Amino acid sequence: MFNSNTELRLKKLGVVVSLALCSTLAAAKEPVNVHAAEKIGTVQQVYDGALFPDVQVNTFRNIDRLFSTRTVTHGSKVYPLPASDRPLKNFKFSSNGKDYDLYDYVSLNRVSGLLVLKDGKIAFENYQLGNNEQTRWMSMSVVKSITATLIGVAIKDGYIKSIDDPVTKYLPQLAGSAYDGVSVRNLLQMASGVNWNETYTDPKSDRRRMLEVQNAQTPGGVLDLMAKLPRAAEPGTRWNYSTGETHVAGALVRAAVGKPVAQYLSERIWGNFGMESDATWWLESPDGLEVGGSGLSATLRDYGRFGLFLLGGGKVGAEQVLPEGWIKEAGSPKMVGGKQVNYGYMLWPIPNAAGTINEGAFEARGIFGQHIYMNPRENVVIVVWSALPKPTGKATIGDNDFFAATTQAVR
């Protein structure tokens, strides 16, 4: 993707930049990006929650302009998403003691894209805030679930011998660091015991330090940062949400399979399952390592197709790409340090779901309101793009309440 040195320097200085549309960049199979000339903000402003709505939305659909990227290429065949003969109509539900409907959820939660798939068919598809079917929207931490899925694929392919292998077997440069003694399983569960502060809006947090390293675009810079972190607990004894942990997971995939993570995603899932469009993925440096915890950008329907891939147990046609039973394990709560944690292998089981329509459901989710909800029992996938004003804590309507009501409405 295009990223001039001048533009990168402006981003580092915190200047809002605008890139003129360059038609020569459009790949033969890809439509021209009609959003490419929009004024965008900086990545620091994104994480501070310091963008007004119009520029924020522009930035979310142009995140490939914030850092160097690598393309995740789609294949020649497209997985069909036919229209359902029972389209979703407006419905009412309750959340946090108040009554709402479909229009309220889209409006109040600043939803910019919503896709509901029932039995593999489109029951509802809607775009807001200037988006359309060709728009690629940021995933934020939704991509963590993709990175974790690629670890499962690498295990099935034999590149990673066991989920209980030490991480240092594949990343020997972490020997002697706090990652000594950490297993692949610990990494997937965010239970390495390595100290990490994820606070997005705190300029002194580890997450923001990682952002500064990304801004520097130095090869190996993020892994160097991770290698210097202290230990806070023994591996497997404490759960702690960490974007840095998923960058280590991405580095693990890269080292194990011997090829770029985006290429492996394309070869094993994106190109073969039938995604309709290319995606892009942030790199820590030009032609460097993918940022395992954020920065993938794709179309609404292709996020939905990834949800169908997981919902189907990780099959591409007749080929079992993920190990048998991987998705059930990945989407289930885990015991960490003698306590149950509502987290699987970088997937979030829906909490307090026993006996409800959400029972057995799980999701990939990211800050500012990005979701891929998957309900195996009801054969439902719901994709939500949002542009909430701050990274967390600003959703008016509970997403899990909406997911339950939507799933009930398409039964």
URCOR-V721150 format. One record per pair of residues at least 24 apart in sequence whose C-alpha atoms are under 10 Angstrom apart, sorted by the first residue. I is the first residue (numbers start at 1). J is the second residue. D is the distance in whole Angstrom. If there is no record, write none. Layout:
{{I J D} {I J D}}
This chain:
{{1 25 8} {1 26 10} {1 64 8} {1 65 8} {1 67 10} {1 68 7} {1 69 6} {1 70 7} {1 71 8} {1 280 8} {1 281 10} {2 64 9} {2 65 8} {2 67 10} {2 68 8} {2 69 9} {3 64 9} {3 65 7} {3 66 8} {3 67 8} {3 68 7} {3 69 9} {3 286 9} {4 65 10} {4 68 10} {7 65 9} {7 66 9} {7 67 10} {8 65 9} {8 66 8} {8 67 8} {8 68 9} {8 215 8} {8 216 10} {8 217 10} {9 215 9} {9 216 10} {10 42 9} {11 41 8} {11 42 6} {11 43 8} {11 44 9} {11 65 10} {11 66 7} {11 67 9} {11 215 8} {12 42 8} {12 43 9} {12 44 9} {12 66 10} {12 212 9} {12 215 6} {12 216 8} {13 42 9} {14 41 8} {14 42 6} {14 43 8} {14 44 7} {14 45 8} {15 40 9} {15 41 7} {15 42 7} {15 45 10} {16 40 6} {16 41 5} {16 42 6} {16 43 10} {16 45 9} {16 55 9} {17 41 7} {17 42 8} {17 65 9} {17 66 10} {18 65 9} {19 65 8} {27 278 10} {29 74 9} {29 76 10} {29 277 8} {29 278 9} {30 74 10} {30 134 9} {30 276 10} {30 277 7} {30 278 7} {31 134 7} {31 277 9} {32 134 9} {33 62 9} {33 134 8} {33 135 8} {33 136 9} {34 131 10} {34 132 10} {34 134 9} {34 135 8} {35 59 10} {35 61 7} {35 62 7} {35 130 9} {35 131 9} {35 134 10} {35 135 8} {35 136 9} {36 61 9} {36 62 7} {36 64 10} {36 65 9} {37 62 9} {38 62 8} {40 65 9} {40 66 9} {41 65 10} {41 66 9} {42 66 7} {43 67 9} {43 211 8} {43 212 10} {43 215 9} {44 200 10} {44 201 9} {44 203 9} {44 208 9} {44 211 8} {44 212 9} {44 215 10} {45 201 10} {46 200 10} {46 201 9} {46 368 10} {46 389 9} {46 390 8} {46 391 8} {47 199 10} {47 200 6} {47 201 6} {47 202 9} {47 203 10} {47 207 10} {47 208 8} {47 211 9} {47 367 9} {47 368 10} {47 390 8} {47 391 7} {48 200 7} {48 201 5} {48 202 8} {48 203 9} {48 208 10} {48 389 10} {48 390 7} {48 391 8} {49 200 9} {49 201 8} {49 368 9} {49 388 9} {49 389 6} {49 390 5} {49 391 6} {49 392 9} {50 201 10} {50 389 8} {50 390 8} {51 389 8} {51 390 9} {52 389 8} {53 110 10} {53 129 9} {53 387 8} {53 388 9} {53 389 8} {54 129 8} {54 130 9} {54 387 10} {56 387 7} {56 388 9} {56 389 8} {57 112 8} {57 129 7} {57 130 8} {57 131 9} {57 137 9} {57 386 9} {57 387 6} {57 388 10} {58 129 9} {58 130 9} {58 131 9} {58 137 10} {59 137 9} {59 138 9} {60 136 9} {60 137 6} {60 138 6} {60 139 9} {60 140 10} {60 297 9} {60 368 10} {60 385 10} {60 386 9} {60 387 8} {61 130 10} {61 131 8} {61 135 7} {61 136 6} {61 137 4} {61 138 6} {61 139 10} {61 297 8} {61 298 9} {61 299 10} {62 135 9} {62 136 8} {62 137 7} {62 138 8} {62 297 8} {63 136 9} {63 137 8} {63 138 6} {63 139 10} {63 280 9} {63 281 9} {63 282 8} {63 295 7} {63 296 9} {63 297 7} {64 136 9} {64 137 10} {64 138 9} {64 279 10} {64 280 7} {64 281 7} {64 282 7} {64 283 10} {64 295 8} {64 296 8} {64 297 7} {65 282 9} {66 214 10} {66 215 9} {66 282 8} {66 295 9} {67 214 8} {67 215 8} {67 216 10} {67 217 8} {67 281 9} {67 282 6} {67 283 7} {67 284 8} {67 285 8} {67 286 8} {67 295 9} {68 214 10} {68 215 10} {68 217 8} {68 280 10} {68 281 8} {68 282 6} {68 283 5} {68 284 7} {68 285 6} {68 286 5} {68 287 8} {68 288 9} {68 290 9} {69 262 10} {69 279 10} {69 280 6} {69 281 5} {69 282 4} {69 283 5} {69 284 9} {69 285 9} {69 286 7} {69 287 8} {69 288 9} {69 289 10} {69 290 8} {69 291 10} {69 295 9} {69 296 9} {69 297 10} {70 260 9} {70 261 9} {70 262 7} {70 263 9} {70 279 9} {70 280 6} {70 281 5} {70 282 7} {70 283 7} {70 286 9} {70 287 7} {70 288 9} {70 289 9} {70 290 8} {70 296 9} {71 262 7} {71 263 8} {71 266 9} {71 278 7} {71 279 6} {71 280 4} {71 281 6} {71 282 9} {71 296 9} {71 297 10} {72 261 9} {72 262 5} {72 263 6} {72 264 9} {72 265 7} {72 266 5} {72 267 9} {72 269 10} {72 270 7} {72 271 8} {72 277 9} {72 278 6} {72 279 5} {72 280 6} {72 281 7} {72 296 9} {72 297 10} {72 298 9} {73 262 8} {73 263 8} {73 265 9} {73 266 6} {73 267 8} {73 270 7} {73 271 6} {73 275 9} {73 276 9} {73 277 7} {73 278 5} {73 279 7} {73 280 8} {74 265 10} {74 266 7} {74 267 9} {74 269 9} {74 270 6} {74 271 4} {74 272 8} {74 273 9} {74 274 7} {74 275 6} {74 276 6} {74 277 6} {74 278 5} {74 279 8} {74 302 10} {75 266 8} {75 267 9} {75 269 10} {75 270 7} {75 271 4} {75 272 6} {75 273 8} {75 274 6} {75 275 7} {75 276 8} {75 277 8} {75 278 9} {76 271 8} {76 272 8} {76 274 8} {76 275 9} {76 276 9} {76 277 10} {77 271 8} {77 272 8} {77 273 8} {77 274 5} {77 275 8} {77 276 8} {78 271 9} {78 272 9} {78 273 8} {78 274 4} {78 275 6} {78 276 5} {78 277 9} {78 302 10} {78 305 10} {79 120 10} {79 272 9} {79 273 7} {79 274 4} {79 275 6} {79 276 7} {79 301 10} {79 302 9} {79 305 8} {80 120 9} {80 121 9} {80 274 8} {80 275 9} {80 276 9} {80 305 9} {81 117 8} {81 119 10} {81 120 6} {81 121 5} {81 122 6} {81 123 10} {81 301 8} {81 304 9} {81 305 8} {82 117 10} {82 120 8} {82 121 5} {82 122 6} {82 123 9} {83 117 9} {83 118 10} {83 120 9} {83 121 5} {83 122 5} {83 123 6} {83 124 8} {83 125 10} {84 117 8} {84 118 8} {84 119 9} {84 120 9} {84 121 5} {84 122 5} {84 123 5} {84 124 8} {84 410 10} {85 121 9} {85 122 9} {85 123 8} {86 118 9} {86 121 9} {86 122 9} {86 123 7} {86 124 10} {86 410 8} {86 411 9} {87 116 9} {87 117 10} {87 118 9} {87 121 9} {87 122 8} {87 123 4} {87 124 6} {87 125 10} {87 409 10} {87 410 8} {88 116 8} {88 117 10} {88 118 10} {88 122 9} {88 123 5} {88 124 6} {88 125 9} {88 406 8} {88 407 10} {88 409 7} {88 410 6} {88 411 10} {89 123 9} {89 124 8} {89 406 10} {89 409 8} {89 410 9} {90 406 9} {90 409 9} {91 405 8} {91 406 8} {91 408 10} {91 409 7} {92 402 9} {92 405 8} {92 406 9} {92 409 9} {93 401 8} {93 402 7} {93 404 9} {93 405 6} {93 406 9} {94 397 9} {94 398 9} {94 401 7} {94 402 8} {94 405 9} {95 396 9} {95 397 6} {95 398 6} {95 399 9} {95 400 9} {95 401 6} {95 402 8} {96 396 9} {96 397 7} {96 398 7} {96 401 9} {98 397 9} {99 397 10} {100 397 8} {100 402 9} {101 402 9} {101 405 9} {102 402 8} {102 405 9} {102 406 9} {104 396 10} {104 397 8} {105 395 9} {105 396 8} {105 397 6} {105 398 9} {105 399 9} {105 402 8} {106 384 9} {106 385 10} {106 386 9} {106 397 10} {107 396 10} {108 388 9} {108 394 10} {108 395 8} {108 396 6} {108 397 7} {109 368 9} {109 369 8} {109 385 10} {109 386 7} {109 387 8} {109 388 7} {109 389 10} {109 394 8} {109 395 5} {109 396 6} {109 397 7} {109 398 9} {109 399 9} {110 368 9} {110 369 9} {110 385 9} {110 386 5} {110 387 6} {110 388 6} {110 389 9} {110 395 8} {110 396 9} {111 368 10} {111 369 8} {111 370 9} {111 384 7} {111 385 6} {111 386 4} {111 387 6} {111 388 8} {112 137 9} {112 369 10} {112 370 10} {112 384 8} {112 385 5} {112 386 5} {112 387 7} {112 388 10} {113 137 9} {113 299 10} {113 300 7} {113 301 10} {113 370 10} {113 383 8} {113 384 6} {113 385 5} {113 386 7} {113 387 10} {114 300 8} {114 301 10} {114 304 10} {114 371 10} {114 382 7} {114 383 6} {114 384 5} {114 385 6} {114 386 9} {115 300 7} {115 301 7} {115 303 9} {115 304 7} {115 372 9} {115 381 8} {115 382 6} {115 383 5} {115 384 7} {115 385 9} {116 301 10} {116 304 8} {116 372 10} {116 373 9} {116 380 7} {116 381 6} {116 382 5} {116 383 7} {116 384 9} {116 403 10} {116 406 8} {116 407 9} {116 410 9} {117 301 10} {117 304 8} {117 305 9} {117 307 9} {117 308 9} {117 374 10} {117 379 8} {117 380 6} {117 381 5} {117 382 6} {117 383 9} {117 407 10} {117 410 9} {118 375 10} {118 378 8} {118 379 6} {118 380 5} {118 381 7} {118 382 9} {118 407 8} {118 410 7} {118 411 8} {119 308 9} {119 378 8} {119 379 5} {119 380 6} {119 381 9} {119 410 10} {119 411 10} {120 304 9} {120 305 9} {120 308 7} {120 311 10} {120 379 8} {120 380 8} {120 381 8} {121 380 9} {121 381 10} {122 301 9} {122 304 10} {122 381 10} {122 382 10} {123 380 10} {123 382 10} {123 410 7} {124 382 9} {124 410 10} {125 300 9} {125 301 9} {125 382 10} {125 383 9} {126 300 10} {126 384 10} {127 300 9} {127 385 9} {128 385 10} {128 386 10} {129 386 10} {129 387 9} {131 299 10} {131 300 10} {132 299 9} {132 300 9} {133 299 7} {133 300 7} {133 301 8} {134 276 10} {134 277 8} {134 298 9} {134 299 6} {134 300 8} {134 301 9} {135 297 9} {135 298 8} {135 299 6} {135 300 8} {136 277 9} {136 278 9} {136 279 7} {136 280 9} {136 296 9} {136 297 5} {136 298 4} {136 299 4} {136 300 7} {136 301 10} {136 302 9} {136 303 10} {137 279 9} {137 280 10} {137 295 10} {137 296 8} {137 297 5} {137 298 6} {137 299 6} {137 300 8} {137 303 10} {137 370 9} {137 385 7} {137 386 9} {138 279 10} {138 280 9} {138 281 9} {138 294 8} {138 295 6} {138 296 6} {138 297 4} {138 298 7} {138 299 9} {138 366 9} {138 368 10} {138 370 8} {138 385 8} {138 386 10} {139 281 10} {139 293 9} {139 294 7} {139 295 6} {139 296 6} {139 297 6} {139 298 8} {139 299 10} {139 303 9} {139 364 9} {139 365 8} {139 366 6} {139 367 9} {139 368 10} {139 369 9} {139 370 6} {139 371 8} {139 372 10} {139 385 8} {140 243 10} {140 293 7} {140 294 4} {140 295 6} {140 296 7} {140 297 9} {140 365 8} {140 366 5} {140 367 6} {140 368 8} {140 369 9} {140 370 7} {140 371 10} {140 391 10} {141 243 8} {141 246 9} {141 292 9} {141 293 6} {141 294 5} {141 295 8} {141 296 9} {141 346 9} {141 364 8} {141 365 6} {141 366 4} {141 367 7} {141 368 10} {141 370 8} {141 371 9} {142 293 8} {142 294 7} {142 295 9} {142 296 8} {142 303 9} {142 346 9} {142 347 9} {142 363 9} {142 364 5} {142 365 5} {142 366 5} {142 367 9} {142 370 7} {142 371 7} {142 372 7} {143 246 9} {143 281 9} {143 291 9} {143 292 7} {143 293 6} {143 294 6} {143 295 7} {143 296 6} {143 297 9} {143 346 9} {143 364 8} {143 365 8} {143 366 8} {144 188 10} {144 243 8} {144 245 10} {144 246 6} {144 247 9} {144 249 9} {144 250 9} {144 291 9} {144 292 6} {144 293 5} {144 294 7} {144 295 10} {144 296 10} {144 345 9} {144 346 6} {144 347 8} {144 364 8} {144 365 9} {144 366 9} {145 188 9} {145 246 9} {145 292 9} {145 293 9} {145 330 9} {145 344 10} {145 345 8} {145 346 5} {145 347 6} {145 348 9} {145 363 9} {145 364 6} {145 365 8} {145 366 10} {145 372 10} {146 250 10} {146 265 8} {146 292 9} {146 293 9} {146 294 10} {146 296 9} {146 306 9} {146 310 10} {146 346 9} {146 347 9} {146 364 9} {147 188 9} {147 246 7} {147 247 9} {147 249 7} {147 250 6} {147 251 10} {147 252 10} {147 253 8} {147 261 8} {147 262 10} {147 265 9} {147 290 10} {147 291 9} {147 292 6} {147 293 8} {147 294 10} {147 345 10} {147 346 8} {148 187 9} {148 188 6} {148 189 10} {148 246 8} {148 249 7} {148 250 8} {148 253 9} {148 292 9} {148 293 10} {148 330 9} {148 345 6} {148 346 6} {148 347 9} {149 188 10} {149 265 9} {149 269 10} {149 310 9} {149 314 9} {149 321 10} {149 322 8} {149 326 9} {149 327 9} {149 330 9} {149 345 8} {149 346 8} {149 347 9} {150 249 9} {150 250 9} {150 252 10} {150 253 7} {150 254 10} {150 261 8} {150 262 10} {150 264 8} {150 265 7} {150 268 9} {150 269 9} {150 321 10} {150 322 9} {151 184 9} {151 188 9} {151 249 8} {151 250 8} {151 252 8} {151 253 6} {151 254 10} {151 256 9} {151 257 10} {151 322 9} {151 345 10} {152 188 10} {152 253 10} {152 314 9} {152 321 8} {152 322 6} {152 323 7} {152 324 10} {152 326 7} {152 327 9} {152 330 9} {152 345 9} {153 253 9} {153 264 9} {153 265 9} {153 268 8} {153 269 9} {153 314 9} {153 320 9} {153 321 6} {153 322 5} {153 323 7} {153 326 10} {154 252 10} {154 253 7} {154 254 10} {154 256 8} {154 257 7} {154 264 9} {154 268 10} {154 321 9} {154 322 8} {154 323 9} {155 253 10} {155 256 9} {155 257 10} {155 321 10} {155 322 8} {155 323 7} {156 320 9} {156 321 7} {156 322 6} {156 323 5} {156 324 9} {156 326 10} {157 257 9} {157 268 10} {157 321 8} {157 322 9} {157 323 9} {158 256 9} {158 257 9} {159 253 9} {159 255 9} {159 256 5} {159 257 6} {159 258 9} {160 184 9} {160 252 9} {160 253 8} {160 255 10} {160 256 6} {160 257 8} {161 256 10} {163 187 10} {163 188 9} {167 248 9} {167 249 9} {167 252 7} {168 252 9} {169 252 9} {169 255 10} {169 256 9} {170 251 9} {170 252 6} {170 253 9} {170 254 9} {170 255 6} {170 256 6} {170 257 10} {171 223 10} {171 248 9} {171 251 8} {171 252 6} {171 253 10} {171 254 10} {171 255 7} {171 256 9} {172 255 10} {173 223 9} {173 224 9} {173 227 8} {174 223 8} {174 224 9} {174 226 9} {174 227 6} {174 228 9} {174 248 10} {175 227 9} {176 227 8} {176 228 10} {177 226 9} {177 227 5} {177 228 7} {177 229 8} {177 230 8} {177 231 9} {178 226 9} {178 227 7} {178 228 8} {178 229 7} {178 230 6} {178 231 5} {178 232 9} {178 233 10} {178 234 9} {178 235 9} {179 226 9} {179 227 7} {179 228 10} {179 229 9} {179 230 9} {179 231 8} {179 235 8} {179 248 10} {180 227 10} {180 231 10} {180 235 9} {181 234 9} {181 235 7} {181 236 10} {182 234 9} {182 235 6} {182 236 8} {183 235 8} {183 236 9} {184 249 8} {184 252 9} {185 235 10} {185 236 9} {185 345 8} {186 235 7} {186 236 6} {186 237 9} {186 238 10} {186 239 9} {186 245 10} {186 336 9} {186 345 9} {187 235 9} {187 236 9} {187 242 10} {187 245 7} {187 246 8} {187 248 8} {187 249 7} {187 252 10} {187 345 9} {187 346 9} {188 245 8} {188 246 8} {188 249 8} {188 330 9} {188 343 10} {188 344 8} {188 345 5} {188 346 6} {188 347 9} {189 236 8} {189 238 10} {189 239 7} {189 240 9} {189 241 9} {189 245 10} {189 330 9} {189 333 10} {189 334 8} {189 335 10} {189 336 8} {189 341 9} {189 343 7} {189 344 6} {189 345 5} {189 346 6} {189 347 9} {190 235 10} {190 236 9} {190 238 8} {190 239 6} {190 240 6} {190 241 6} {190 242 7} {190 243 9} {190 244 10} {190 245 7} {190 246 8} {190 336 10} {190 343 9} {190 344 9} {190 345 8} {190 346 8} {191 233 9} {191 234 9} {191 235 6} {191 236 5} {191 237 7} {191 238 5} {191 239 5} {191 240 6} {191 241 8} {191 242 9} {191 245 9} {191 336 7} {191 337 9} {192 231 9} {192 232 9} {192 233 8} {192 234 7} {192 235 5} {192 236 6} {192 237 8} {192 238 8} {192 239 8} {192 240 8} {192 242 10} {192 245 8} {193 230 9} {193 231 6} {193 232 5} {193 233 4} {193 234 5} {193 235 5} {193 236 7} {193 237 7} {193 238 6} {193 239 7} {193 240 8} {194 226 9} {194 227 10} {194 228 10} {194 229 7} {194 230 6} {194 231 4} {194 232 6} {194 233 7} {194 234 8} {194 235 8} {194 238 9} {194 239 10} {194 240 8} {194 242 9} {194 244 10} {194 245 9} {195 226 9} {195 229 6} {195 230 6} {195 231 5} {195 232 5} {195 233 8} {195 240 8} {195 242 9} {196 226 9} {196 229 8} {196 230 9} {196 231 9} {196 232 9} {196 240 7} {196 241 8} {196 242 6} {196 243 9} {196 244 8} {196 245 9} {197 240 9} {197 241 8} {197 242 7} {197 243 9} {197 244 10} {198 240 9} {198 241 7} {198 242 6} {198 243 7} {198 244 9} {199 242 10} {199 391 10} {199 392 10} {200 367 9} {200 390 10} {200 391 7} {200 392 9} {201 390 9} {201 391 8} {201 392 10} {206 242 9} {206 243 9} {206 244 8} {207 242 8} {207 243 7} {207 244 7} {210 243 9} {210 244 7} {210 247 10} {210 284 10} {211 284 9} {213 284 8} {213 285 9} {214 282 9} {214 283 8} {214 284 5} {214 285 7} {214 291 9} {215 284 8} {215 285 9} {216 284 8} {216 285 8} {217 283 8} {217 284 5} {217 285 4} {217 286 7} {217 288 9} {218 283 10} {218 284 7} {218 285 5} {218 286 8} {218 288 9} {219 283 9} {219 284 7} {219 285 5} {219 286 8} {219 287 9} {219 288 6} {219 289 8} {220 251 10} {220 284 8} {220 285 8} {220 288 8} {220 289 8} {221 284 7} {221 285 9} {221 289 10} {222 247 8} {222 248 9} {222 251 10} {222 284 7} {222 285 10} {222 289 9} {222 291 9} {223 247 7} {223 248 7} {223 251 8} {223 284 10} {223 289 10} {233 337 10} {234 337 9} {235 336 10} {235 337 9} {236 335 9} {236 336 6} {236 337 6} {236 338 10} {237 335 9} {237 336 5} {237 337 4} {237 338 8} {237 339 9} {238 335 10} {238 336 6} {238 337 6} {238 338 9} {238 339 9} {238 341 10} {239 334 10} {239 335 9} {239 336 7} {239 337 8} {239 339 9} {239 340 10} {239 341 7} {239 342 10} {239 343 9} {241 343 10} {241 346 10} {242 293 9} {243 291 9} {243 292 8} {243 293 5} {243 294 8} {244 291 9} {244 292 8} {244 293 7} {245 292 8} {245 293 8} {246 291 8} {246 292 5} {246 293 5} {246 294 9} {246 346 9} {247 284 10} {247 289 9} {247 290 8} {247 291 6} {247 292 4} {247 293 6} {247 294 9} {248 291 9} {248 292 7} {248 293 9} {249 291 10} {249 292 7} {249 293 9} {250 289 8} {250 290 7} {250 291 7} {250 292 5} {250 293 8} {251 289 7} {251 290 8} {251 291 9} {251 292 8} {252 292 10} {253 292 10} {254 289 8} {254 290 9} {260 287 9} {260 288 8} {260 289 7} {260 290 8} {261 289 8} {261 290 6} {261 291 9} {261 292 9} {262 289 9} {262 290 7} {262 296 9} {268 316 8} {268 321 7} {268 322 10} {269 306 8} {269 309 8} {269 314 9} {269 315 9} {269 316 7} {269 321 8} {270 302 9} {270 305 9} {270 306 8} {270 309 10} {270 316 10} {272 316 7} {272 317 9} {273 305 8} {273 306 8} {273 308 10} {273 309 7} {273 314 10} {273 315 8} {273 316 5} {273 317 7} {274 302 9} {274 305 8} {274 306 9} {274 309 10} {274 316 9} {274 317 10} {275 299 9} {275 301 8} {275 302 5} {275 303 9} {275 304 9} {275 305 7} {275 306 8} {276 301 8} {276 302 6} {276 305 9} {277 301 9} {277 302 7} {278 302 9} {293 346 10} {293 366 10} {294 366 9} {294 367 10} {300 372 10} {300 383 7} {300 384 8} {300 385 8} {301 383 8} {302 383 10} {303 371 9} {303 372 7} {303 381 10} {303 382 9} {303 383 7} {303 384 9} {304 372 7} {304 373 9} {304 374 10} {304 381 7} {304 382 7} {304 383 6} {304 384 10} {305 381 9} {305 383 10} {306 372 9} {306 381 10} {307 363 9} {307 364 9} {307 372 6} {307 373 7} {307 374 6} {307 375 10} {307 380 9} {307 381 6} {307 382 8} {307 383 8} {308 372 10} {308 374 8} {308 376 10} {308 379 9} {308 380 9} {308 381 7} {308 382 10} {310 374 8} {310 376 9} {310 381 10} {311 361 10} {311 362 10} {311 373 10} {311 374 6} {311 375 7} {311 376 6} {311 377 10} {311 379 7} {311 380 8} {311 381 8} {312 376 8} {312 379 9} {313 376 9} {327 362 10} {328 360 9} {328 361 10} {328 362 10} {328 376 10} {330 362 9} {331 360 8} {331 361 8} {331 362 6} {331 363 8} {331 364 9} {331 374 9} {332 360 8} {332 361 9} {332 362 8} {333 362 10} {347 372 10} {348 373 9} {349 373 10} {349 374 10} {350 374 10} {350 375 10} {350 400 7} {350 403 10} {350 404 10} {351 400 9} {353 400 10} {353 404 10} {356 404 8} {357 403 9} {357 404 6} {357 405 9} {357 407 7} {357 408 7} {358 400 8} {358 401 9} {358 403 8} {358 404 6} {358 405 9} {358 407 8} {358 408 10} {359 404 10} {361 403 10} {361 404 10} {363 400 10} {366 391 9} {366 392 9} {367 391 5} {367 392 6} {367 393 9} {368 392 6} {368 393 9} {368 394 8} {368 395 9} {369 393 10} {369 394 9} {369 395 8} {369 399 9} {371 399 9} {373 399 10} {373 400 9} {373 403 7} {374 403 9} {375 403 9} {375 404 10} {375 407 8} {378 407 7} {378 408 9} {378 410 9} {378 411 8} {379 407 9} {379 411 10} {380 406 9} {380 407 7} {380 410 9} {380 411 9} {381 407 9} {382 406 9} {382 407 9}}
